[in-house]
């Protein structure tokens, strides 16, 4: 019996009466041909919680700065290494833990990363001085840098292809939810528990989640098959047990296949001749996107205040940017599953350039600025989340974690550049309009990179269409 999906691929089902002695079935077709199970939804929820804790840490660390300055009599400049240590740890963690996940498995590295950033954050609340706190923030960043890309990778590998972008972006909305919660908790509790209490909350939460991850989070089915050189045998109980959690009616004798060869070096795989152009274009997109996001996140209240708006209005509009990012992630993920995903994201960054110009020429019109900033959030922040789903689909299983992690590491360097660039331009007395008009440049570069990536992607053969199910002789 056959049914046809929205992409036109035949989905074959076998009953016990028509079942041959052995069925060889590619894992991508196995996942794509079945409805999303409660087991897969649980994976999405756990990964959502992981990135939410990441978002909580990212937001809350900014709130403890004033309290640290007051208690330890620090200058604003002396806090810069503290924030820089966390970002540098994030980049280093992504570079290191991505290849480790492609070698030892997503679950092991993900659980380890959560344990590292939880323990380091909890230890940070006992730091006796600034140097200790800087060192522990670096270690916290290492764990966070390993956790987020692997959460994206594991989620994508359990999602059906026709819903992958939407589900990955929905999972990643945990980051914005966690960021909002981090700001809310820090603002409400900082006076009562102090900066040490805020760091303790950020450490206890992931440590409480850790046992649940160990017990309920599975290893990637795709990774297990690639690690076994492509095919599971009937005696491989672990693979069969995971497969039956996705589909309890899976016929006995079904043998899952990876459909792709294992890779000895996931890092070298990013620079293979047929992948190199796509890797560089993804990196360019991530760098430019996060440059815009972090420049605006870091300096938007200052920029808006310089344009004549009150601090209260500036704070409201900054929140509008984050809300737009969440809405954009959901909307663009939905569109990416129904349209050509590269065109969706390329168009989003072009539209973002239009909203940036609109903001530059809005003058003192509050409604215009609100609409423009919300639109930038939808297109740029939402586009960045969509880019994570795109990166996860671009690379094969053997280098997927490395590809996603290294793209995020390059993006983190863009975030540092954006934060520094905003300070430099304000220091050089650039006005509001000039700074926003200059932001159209990285937005257009991201759009062009994605358009070029579409061409590179068409030359790829990794996970583009599931092959026909084959029946073993």
C-alpha positions as CSV (number, residue, x, y, z in Angstrom):
1,X,0.0,0.0,0.0
2,X,1.4,3.4,-0.9
3,X,0.6,7.0,0.1
4,X,2.1,10.2,-1.3
5,X,3.5,13.0,0.8
6,X,3.3,16.7,0.1
7,X,6.7,16.5,-1.6
8,X,5.6,13.7,-3.9
9,X,7.6,10.9,-2.4
10,X,6.0,7.5,-2.1
11,X,5.7,6.2,1.4
12,X,5.4,2.5,1.6
13,X,3.9,0.5,4.4
14,X,4.2,-3.2,4.9
15,X,1.8,-5.4,6.8
16,X,2.6,-8.7,8.4
17,X,0.9,-10.6,5.6
18,X,3.0,-9.0,2.8
19,X,6.3,-8.7,4.7
20,X,9.3,-10.3,3.2
21,X,11.8,-12.0,5.6
22,X,14.0,-8.9,5.7
23,X,13.3,-5.3,4.8
24,X,16.2,-2.8,4.3
25,X,14.9,0.7,5.0
26,X,16.9,4.0,4.9
27,X,16.6,5.8,8.2
28,X,15.6,9.1,6.5
29,X,12.7,7.4,4.8
30,X,11.7,5.7,8.0
31,X,11.5,9.0,9.8
32,X,10.0,11.0,6.9
33,X,7.2,8.5,6.3
34,X,5.8,8.5,9.8
35,X,3.8,11.0,11.8
36,X,5.7,12.8,14.6
37,X,5.5,10.5,17.6
38,X,5.3,11.4,21.3
39,X,8.9,10.1,21.6
40,X,10.1,12.7,19.0
41,X,8.1,15.5,20.7
42,X,9.8,14.6,24.0
43,X,13.2,15.1,22.3
44,X,12.1,18.5,21.0
45,X,10.9,19.5,24.5
46,X,14.2,18.5,26.2
47,X,16.2,20.4,23.6
48,X,13.9,23.3,24.0
49,X,14.7,23.3,27.8
50,X,18.4,23.2,27.1
51,X,18.5,26.2,24.8
52,X,16.1,28.0,27.2
53,X,18.6,27.6,30.0
54,X,21.2,29.0,27.6
55,X,19.0,32.0,26.9
56,X,18.5,32.5,30.7
57,X,22.3,32.6,31.2
58,X,22.8,35.0,28.3
59,X,20.2,37.5,29.5
60,X,20.9,37.3,33.3
61,X,24.7,37.9,33.0
62,X,24.0,41.4,31.7
63,X,21.9,42.2,34.8
64,X,24.5,41.3,37.3
65,X,27.1,43.9,36.0
66,X,25.9,46.8,38.1
67,X,25.7,44.7,41.2
68,X,29.3,43.4,40.6
69,X,30.6,47.0,40.1
70,X,29.0,48.1,43.3
71,X,30.2,45.2,45.5
72,X,33.8,44.9,44.1
73,X,34.2,48.7,43.3
74,X,34.9,48.0,39.6
75,X,34.9,50.3,36.6
76,X,32.7,49.6,33.5
77,X,35.9,48.8,31.5
78,X,37.0,46.2,34.0
79,X,33.7,44.2,33.3
80,X,34.6,43.9,29.6
81,X,36.8,40.8,30.1
82,X,34.0,39.2,32.1
83,X,31.6,39.4,29.2
84,X,34.3,38.7,26.6
85,X,35.3,35.5,28.5
86,X,31.8,34.1,28.1
87,X,31.7,34.9,24.4
88,X,35.2,33.4,23.8
89,X,34.1,30.3,25.7
90,X,31.1,30.0,23.5
91,X,33.2,30.1,20.3
92,X,35.8,27.7,21.7
93,X,33.1,25.3,22.9
94,X,31.4,25.2,19.5
95,X,34.8,24.6,17.8
96,X,35.8,21.8,20.1
97,X,32.5,20.0,21.0
98,X,31.1,19.9,17.4
99,X,33.8,17.5,16.1
100,X,33.5,15.5,19.4
101,X,29.8,15.0,18.8
102,X,30.4,13.7,15.3
103,X,32.9,11.2,16.8
104,X,31.4,10.1,20.1
105,X,27.7,10.9,19.6
106,X,25.3,13.8,20.1
107,X,23.8,12.6,23.5
108,X,27.2,12.1,25.2
109,X,28.5,15.6,24.2
110,X,25.1,17.3,24.9
111,X,24.7,15.8,28.4
112,X,28.4,16.6,29.1
113,X,28.0,20.2,27.9
114,X,25.0,20.8,30.1
115,X,26.8,19.4,33.1
116,X,29.8,21.6,32.4
117,X,27.9,24.9,32.1
118,X,25.7,24.0,35.1
119,X,28.6,23.2,37.4
120,X,30.6,26.2,36.2
121,X,27.7,28.6,36.7
122,X,27.0,27.2,40.2
123,X,30.7,27.5,41.0
124,X,30.7,31.1,39.7
125,X,28.4,32.2,42.6
126,X,31.3,31.3,45.0
127,X,33.9,33.3,43.0
128,X,36.1,35.3,45.5
129,X,37.2,37.9,43.0
130,X,36.9,39.1,39.4
131,X,39.7,36.9,38.0
132,X,38.1,33.7,39.3
133,X,34.7,34.8,37.9
134,X,36.2,35.5,34.5
135,X,37.8,32.0,34.4
136,X,34.5,30.4,35.5
137,X,32.5,32.4,32.9
138,X,34.9,31.0,30.2
139,X,34.2,27.5,31.4
140,X,30.5,28.2,31.4
141,X,30.8,29.5,27.9
142,X,32.5,26.3,26.8
143,X,29.5,24.2,28.0
144,X,27.0,26.6,26.4
145,X,29.0,26.6,23.1
146,X,28.8,22.8,23.0
147,X,25.2,22.5,24.1
148,X,23.3,24.7,21.7
149,X,24.7,23.3,18.3
150,X,24.2,19.8,19.5
151,X,20.6,20.5,20.6
152,X,20.0,21.8,17.0
153,X,21.7,18.8,15.5
154,X,19.9,16.2,17.6
155,X,16.5,17.9,17.0
156,X,17.0,18.0,13.2
157,X,18.0,14.3,13.0
158,X,14.7,13.2,14.6
159,X,12.5,15.5,12.5
160,X,10.7,14.5,9.3
161,X,12.3,16.4,6.3
162,X,9.0,18.1,5.4
163,X,8.6,19.6,8.9
164,X,12.3,19.9,9.9
165,X,12.8,23.7,9.5
166,X,9.6,24.5,11.4
167,X,10.3,22.1,14.2
168,X,13.9,23.2,14.6
169,X,13.0,26.9,14.7
170,X,10.2,26.2,17.1
171,X,12.7,24.3,19.4
172,X,15.1,27.2,19.2
173,X,12.4,29.6,20.4
174,X,13.4,28.2,23.8
175,X,16.3,30.6,23.7
176,X,14.1,33.7,23.5
177,X,11.8,32.3,26.1
178,X,14.8,31.7,28.4
179,X,16.2,35.2,27.6
180,X,12.9,36.8,28.6
181,X,12.7,34.7,31.8
182,X,16.3,35.5,32.6
183,X,15.6,39.2,32.3
184,X,12.4,38.9,34.4
185,X,14.0,36.8,37.2
186,X,17.1,38.9,37.4
187,X,15.1,42.2,37.5
188,X,12.8,40.9,40.2
189,X,15.2,38.9,42.4
190,X,18.6,40.7,42.1
191,X,17.8,43.0,45.0
192,X,16.8,40.0,47.2
193,X,19.4,37.3,46.3
194,X,22.2,39.4,44.8
195,X,24.4,38.5,41.8
196,X,25.5,35.3,43.4
197,X,21.9,34.1,43.8
198,X,21.2,34.8,40.1
199,X,24.3,32.7,39.0
200,X,23.2,30.0,41.4
201,X,19.8,29.8,39.8
202,X,21.5,29.6,36.4
203,X,23.6,26.7,37.7
204,X,21.0,24.7,39.6
205,X,18.5,24.6,36.7
206,X,20.7,22.7,34.2
207,X,21.9,20.4,37.0
208,X,18.3,19.5,37.8
209,X,17.7,18.9,34.1
210,X,20.7,16.6,33.8
211,X,19.2,13.4,35.2
212,X,16.2,13.8,32.9
213,X,18.5,14.1,29.9
214,X,20.5,11.0,30.9
215,X,17.3,9.0,31.3
216,X,15.0,10.3,28.5
217,X,17.2,11.7,25.7
218,X,18.2,9.1,23.1
219,X,21.3,9.0,20.9
220,X,20.7,10.1,17.3
221,X,19.4,7.2,15.3
222,X,21.2,8.5,12.2
223,X,24.5,8.8,14.1
224,X,24.3,5.2,15.4
225,X,23.8,3.9,11.9
226,X,26.7,5.9,10.5
227,X,28.9,4.8,13.4
228,X,28.0,1.2,12.5
229,X,29.2,1.8,8.9
230,X,25.8,2.2,7.5
231,X,23.6,-0.8,8.4
232,X,22.1,-2.1,11.6
233,X,21.9,-5.9,12.1
234,X,19.0,-7.7,13.6
235,X,21.0,-8.1,16.8
236,X,21.4,-4.4,17.3
237,X,18.9,-4.0,20.1
238,X,19.6,-0.3,20.8
239,X,18.8,0.8,17.3
240,X,15.7,-1.4,17.1
241,X,14.5,-0.1,20.5
242,X,14.8,3.5,19.4
243,X,13.1,2.8,16.1
244,X,10.2,1.1,17.8
245,X,9.7,4.2,20.1
246,X,9.1,6.1,16.9
247,X,6.9,3.4,15.4
248,X,5.8,0.6,17.7
249,X,4.3,-1.2,14.6
250,X,7.6,-1.5,12.9
251,X,7.6,-5.0,11.3
252,X,10.0,-7.6,12.7
253,X,13.0,-8.2,10.5
254,X,13.3,-4.5,9.4
255,X,16.9,-3.5,8.9
256,X,17.6,0.2,9.0
257,X,20.4,1.7,6.8
258,X,22.2,5.0,7.1
259,X,22.4,5.6,3.3
260,X,25.7,7.4,3.7
261,X,29.2,6.5,4.4
262,X,30.9,7.3,7.7
263,X,33.6,10.0,7.7
264,X,37.0,9.8,9.4
265,X,37.3,13.6,9.9
266,X,34.2,15.7,10.3
267,X,36.4,18.9,10.2
268,X,38.0,18.0,6.9
269,X,34.6,17.2,5.6
270,X,33.5,20.8,5.9
271,X,36.2,21.7,3.4
272,X,35.7,19.0,0.9
273,X,35.6,20.3,-2.7
274,X,31.9,19.8,-3.1
275,X,31.0,21.3,0.3
276,X,33.6,24.1,0.7
277,X,31.6,26.8,-1.2
278,X,28.5,26.1,0.9
279,X,30.5,26.1,4.2
280,X,32.0,29.5,3.4
281,X,28.6,30.9,2.4
282,X,26.9,29.6,5.5
283,X,29.7,31.2,7.6
284,X,29.3,34.5,5.8
285,X,25.5,34.4,6.5
286,X,26.0,33.6,10.2
287,X,28.7,36.3,10.7
288,X,26.6,39.0,9.0
289,X,23.4,38.1,10.7
290,X,24.8,37.9,14.2
291,X,26.7,41.1,13.6
292,X,23.4,42.9,13.1
293,X,21.7,41.1,16.0
294,X,24.3,41.9,18.6
295,X,25.0,45.4,17.4
296,X,21.4,46.3,17.9
297,X,20.9,44.2,21.1
298,X,24.0,45.9,22.7
299,X,23.4,49.5,21.5
300,X,19.8,49.9,20.6
301,X,18.7,51.8,23.8
302,X,21.7,54.1,23.3
303,X,20.9,54.6,19.6
304,X,17.2,55.3,20.2
305,X,18.0,57.7,23.0
306,X,20.4,59.6,20.7
307,X,17.4,59.9,18.3
308,X,15.4,61.8,20.9
309,X,13.4,58.9,22.4
310,X,13.0,58.4,26.1
311,X,14.7,55.5,27.9
312,X,11.3,54.0,28.6
313,X,10.4,54.1,24.9
314,X,13.9,52.7,24.0
315,X,13.4,49.8,26.4
316,X,10.0,49.0,24.9
317,X,11.4,49.1,21.4
318,X,14.3,46.8,22.3
319,X,11.7,44.3,23.6
320,X,9.9,44.7,20.3
321,X,13.0,43.5,18.5
322,X,13.1,40.3,20.6
323,X,9.4,39.6,20.1
324,X,9.9,40.1,16.4
325,X,12.7,37.5,16.5
326,X,10.5,34.9,18.1
327,X,7.6,35.6,15.6
328,X,10.0,35.5,12.7
329,X,11.6,32.2,13.7
330,X,8.2,30.5,13.7
331,X,7.0,32.2,10.5
332,X,10.2,31.6,8.5
333,X,10.5,28.0,9.7
334,X,6.9,27.4,8.5
335,X,7.7,29.0,5.2
336,X,11.0,27.1,4.8
337,X,9.1,23.8,5.0
338,X,6.7,24.9,2.2
339,X,9.0,26.9,-0.1
340,X,12.6,26.8,-1.2
341,X,14.3,27.5,2.1
342,X,17.3,29.4,0.8
343,X,15.0,31.8,-1.1
344,X,12.8,32.3,2.0
345,X,15.8,33.3,4.1
346,X,17.5,35.3,1.3
347,X,14.2,37.3,0.8
348,X,14.0,37.8,4.6
349,X,17.4,39.5,4.7
350,X,16.5,41.7,1.7
351,X,13.2,42.7,3.4
352,X,15.3,43.4,6.6
353,X,17.4,45.9,4.6
354,X,14.2,47.7,3.7
355,X,13.1,47.8,7.4
356,X,16.6,49.1,8.3
357,X,16.3,51.9,5.8
358,X,12.8,52.7,7.1
359,X,14.1,53.0,10.6
360,X,16.9,55.2,9.5
361,X,14.5,57.7,7.9
362,X,11.7,57.4,10.5
363,X,12.9,60.5,12.3
364,X,11.0,60.9,15.6
365,X,8.0,58.9,14.4
366,X,7.6,56.3,17.2
367,X,5.0,54.1,15.3
368,X,7.4,53.9,12.3
369,X,10.4,53.0,14.4
370,X,8.3,50.3,16.3
371,X,7.2,48.7,13.0
372,X,10.7,48.9,11.5
373,X,12.4,47.4,14.6
374,X,9.8,44.6,14.8
375,X,10.4,43.9,11.1
376,X,14.1,43.8,11.6
377,X,13.6,41.3,14.4
378,X,11.3,39.1,12.3
379,X,13.7,39.1,9.3
380,X,17.2,39.1,10.9
381,X,16.7,37.4,14.3
382,X,14.2,35.0,12.8
383,X,16.4,34.5,9.8
384,X,19.3,33.6,12.1
385,X,17.2,30.8,13.7
386,X,16.2,29.6,10.3
387,X,19.9,29.5,9.4
388,X,20.5,26.9,12.1
389,X,17.9,24.7,10.5
390,X,19.5,25.3,7.1
391,X,23.0,24.4,8.3
392,X,21.7,21.2,9.9
393,X,20.2,20.1,6.6
394,X,23.3,21.1,4.5
395,X,25.7,18.6,6.1
396,X,25.6,14.8,6.1
397,X,25.3,12.9,9.4
398,X,29.0,12.3,9.8
399,X,29.8,16.1,9.9
400,X,26.5,17.7,10.8
401,X,27.3,18.5,14.4
402,X,30.7,20.0,13.4
403,X,29.0,22.0,10.6
404,X,26.3,23.5,12.8
405,X,28.8,24.1,15.6
406,X,31.5,25.8,13.5
407,X,28.9,28.0,11.7
408,X,27.7,29.1,15.2
409,X,31.3,29.7,16.2
410,X,31.9,32.0,13.2
411,X,28.6,33.7,14.0
412,X,29.8,34.3,17.6
413,X,32.8,36.2,16.1
414,X,30.3,38.3,14.2
415,X,28.5,39.0,17.5
416,X,31.7,40.3,19.0
417,X,32.4,42.3,15.9
418,X,28.9,43.8,16.0
419,X,29.2,44.8,19.7
420,X,32.6,46.4,19.2
421,X,31.6,48.1,15.9
422,X,28.6,49.8,17.6
423,X,30.9,51.3,20.2
424,X,33.4,52.4,17.6
425,X,30.8,54.1,15.5
426,X,29.2,55.9,18.5
427,X,32.7,56.9,19.6
428,X,33.3,58.4,16.2
429,X,30.0,60.4,16.5
430,X,28.1,58.6,13.8
431,X,24.5,59.7,13.9
432,X,21.5,57.4,14.2
433,X,20.7,57.5,10.4
434,X,24.3,56.7,9.3
435,X,24.6,53.7,11.7
436,X,21.4,52.2,10.5
437,X,22.1,52.8,6.8
438,X,25.5,51.0,7.3
439,X,23.6,48.0,8.7
440,X,22.0,47.5,5.3
441,X,25.5,46.3,4.0
442,X,25.7,43.1,6.2
443,X,22.0,42.4,5.6
444,X,22.4,42.5,1.8
445,X,25.6,40.4,2.0
446,X,23.7,37.8,4.0
447,X,20.9,37.8,1.3
448,X,23.5,37.3,-1.5
449,X,25.3,34.6,0.4
450,X,22.0,32.6,0.8
451,X,21.1,33.1,-2.9
452,X,24.6,31.7,-3.8
453,X,24.2,28.9,-1.2
454,X,21.0,27.8,-3.0
455,X,23.1,27.0,-6.1
456,X,25.7,25.2,-4.0
457,X,23.0,23.2,-2.3
458,X,21.6,22.0,-5.6
459,X,24.9,20.4,-6.2
460,X,24.7,18.5,-2.9
461,X,23.3,15.0,-2.7
462,X,23.1,14.8,1.1
463,X,19.6,14.3,2.5
464,X,17.9,16.0,-0.4
465,X,15.3,13.3,-1.2
466,X,14.8,10.0,0.5
467,X,15.7,7.1,-1.8
468,X,13.2,4.4,-2.6
469,X,12.8,1.7,0.0
470,X,14.6,-1.5,-1.0
471,X,13.7,-5.0,0.0
472,X,16.6,-7.2,0.8
473,X,17.0,-10.3,-1.3
